Structure formats: C-alpha cells, structure tokens
Amino acid sequence: MTRTSSKTHRARIASIVAAAALTAALAGCVAPVGPIEVTRFHAPDIAALGHGTIAIVAAPGSDENSLEIRSYEAAVARQLTVLGYTEAPAATAQTLATVHLDRRVVQPQRARGPVSVGIGGSTGSYGSGVGLGVGIDLSGKPPEQIQTELTVSIRDRANGTALWEGRANFAVRASSPLADTQLGAARLAEALFKNFPGRSGETIEVR
C-alpha cells in the first residue's frame, strides 16, 4: 500500500468512525436494546494487550469494500483507540485485529400454534354439559429480526500468536433503528470491548 493510498484509507476510516460515534449517541436516545451476549478468550499473559500499534483488517473472504464491514471495522478501531492502541498500517503494526461479521435475517417461530382448542365439561344433579372452545390467533406471524454477530481476534503480527478473541451478538426487529448498520456496529463493538480484556471463557450479557 502506497503512502497516498494509506492516507486515503485512514481518512475514510476516520470519517466512518466519526459517523459511528454520532449515530451511537443518537441510538442511546432513541433505540433501547436488549442484552448483548459477549464471550471473550485471551492468553494467560495479558501484558501485551491494550497498547502498541494495531491494524484493523477484514477476515478472509469478507467484502472489504462493503459498507457493513467498513462500518464495523471503524467501530472496532474506535474502541481499540479508546483502550490505548494506536492504529497503524498492517505491514508495520505490532498486532492485527481481524474483524469477522455475520448478519442474517431470521423469522422467529411462534411459541404456540395459531389455533387452540379447549374442551370443558360439567356434571351434577341438575344435568350435564360439555363445552367446546376454539381460539384462533389472528395476530399474524412474528416480525422478522436481524441477527448480527461480531467476532474480533487480536494476534501478534510477527508470529501469529493469538492474544485475544471475542464475539458479541444480538438480534433486533428488522424495523428497529439498531438494525441500521452503523448503529448496530457502534453498540456491538462497545459491548465487545467493555471491561477489556474480560475474563477468559466467560459469557456475559451487556445491557
């Protein structure tokens, strides 16, 4: 990568970071979200974490030019900078943060069938009777959801040693503001790196 293209890439990332920060602030006002499930793993020695130079790269097979992956890269870069890292080109950075994104539309299933039948009976001195009740749920199928999982792994660039890995996921209605790529990216990245590096192997819920 030439110096000019590197500067252009960094300027593009900086603009996305600024947009993500703004949308995250707006999301805090208008888009409450349920718990985000977060799991982290790290090497026993955490002295190498939270400082030095780092490059944020897309996982192999990702479309590096897509708005989605670029938004999540920017959100991850912002959180890593807050933690104490300095962003640098991949060719010279001490560590690499690889970003993998999985977003899909899911259709939740009903907790019960749309039709229910109830039978009630009574007997006594004055007669007997049997009642049959049929209930039909006309509410329609549950709304579609956007399920998103963000995975980030941090490795030593020189020898490939795994230093830290974490994943965060949540599902929101497709109509929710948090289904928006930039809003979701900011929330997931913030949850993923909360109390970094976290307890290795523990799964928590971040609200």
N, C-alpha and C positions, 0 to 999 in steps of 0.2 A: 504493500500500500504506500503510495507516494505521500509526501508531507501535505500537499494540497488536498488530496482526497481524504487524508486523515482528519484535516481541519474541517473539511466539509461534513464528514461523518459525525465528528464531535459536535459541530454546530447544530446538526439535525437532531442528534440525541438530546442536546441541551434544550432545544425548543420543545421537544416532546416531554421532557422532564418538567418544564415549566407548565405546560398544559395539564399534565397529570397532577401536579401539585394543586393547581387551581380547581380542577374537577373534583379532586379528593376533598377539598374544603367545602365545595358545594354539596358533595354527597353526604357529608356529615350533617347537613341541614335538612336535606330532603329525602334521603334514601337510607333509612334504617335497614340493617341486615341481620339475619340470624347468625348463629355461631359459625365460625370458620374452623374447620378441622385442620390441625397443623401437627406434623410429625418431623422431628429433626434427628440426625445422627452426626456424630463427629468423632474424630480421632481422640485418643486419651489425652494427648498433649494439645491444649488449645492455645498455646502461647503464640502460634503463628497466625491466629485469627484476629481480625478486626483492625489490621494496619497493613501498610505497604501498598504496592501498586497492584491493580487488578483490571482485567479486561472482561467485559461482558459480551458473550458470544452466544449465538443461537445454537441449539442442539443440532447435530447432523440430521439432515432430512427436512429441516424447517425451511419455510419460505422466508428468507431474510428480508425480503422487500415488502412483506405484508404489513399492513397497519397493526394487526393484532400482535405479532411477535415484536415489532418495534416498540409498541406501547408498553409491553411487559418488560422488555429489556430496559427501557427508560425508567420504569417504576423500580426495578431491581437496582439499577445504577444509583438512583436517588437514595434508596435505603442503605446501600453499601457505603456511599459517601458519608451519610449521617453517622454510620458506625465507625468511620475513621479511615476507610480505604481511599486511595487516590486512583482515579480511572486513568488507564494508560493503554496504548496500542497492544494488541495481542502478541506482537512479535517481541515486545520488551517487558511486558508486565510480569511481576513475580508470580501471580496467581491468575487462574482463569475461572470465571463464573459462567457456567453453561446453563442456559435457560431453555427449558422444555415446557411447551404449553399444549394442553389438551382441552378443547372446548367442544361441546356437543349439545344438541337439542334432545331432551328426553321428555317422554309423555308419562307422567305419574299414573299409576293404576288406582282404581277405586279400592277403598277399604272393604267395601261390600258390593254385592250386585245391585243393579238398578231396580230390581223388582224383589219385594219381600212379601211373604205370605204368613199370616198368623191365624191360628185356629184356637178358639176358646170354647169351653163347654161348661154347663152348669146343671146340676140335678138337685131335686128337693121334693118336698111334699106337694108342692103346687105345680109341678111339671118339670120339664127338662128342655134344654135348648142348646143348640150348637151354633156358634158364630164363626164366620169366615171373613177375615180381613185381608185385603190386598193393598200393599203400599207401593207406589211407583215413584221412583226418584226421577224428576224431570229437570234436574239442575244441569244436565249435560256433563261431558267428560271434563276432568280436571284440566286446568290451563297448562300449556307447555312450559317447561323450565329450561334454562340454560345452565348446564353443569360445567364448571371450569376447574381444572387442576393445574397448578403452577408448581413446577419442580426446578430447583436450582442446586447445582453441585459446584463446590469450590475445590479446585485441585492445584497442586504445585505445578507450575508450567514446565519447569525443568525436568522433573522426573515423573510427573503424572500421579503423584501420591494424592489419594483422596483425603481432604482435610475436613470437609463438612458437606452435608447434603440435607435438604429439607423439601417438604412438599406441603402445599396448602390447597384445600379445595372447598368449594361451596356451590350451592345450587339456588338460583333465584328464578322467579317467574320471568318469562320472556318479555313481559311488559314492564318489568321493573327498571328504574334508571340504572341499577347496578348491572344489568345485562349489557350496558354500554361498555365497550372495550376499555376505554381509559378509566372510567370509574371503577370497574372491576379490578383492573390492573393495580391501581393505587391501593385498594383495600386488601387484596390478596398479598401483595408484596409487604405491606405494613404488618399484616398478621404474621407472615412467614418469618420476618426478622425481629419480631418483638422479643425482648429479653434474650437477644442473640448471645451465645450460640444455642442456648436452650439445654435441656437435659437429654442426653443421647438416648434414643429409643423410646422416648415418652411421646404419647399423643395427647394433645391438649385441644381445648376449644377456646377460641379467641372471639370475644363478642365486641 
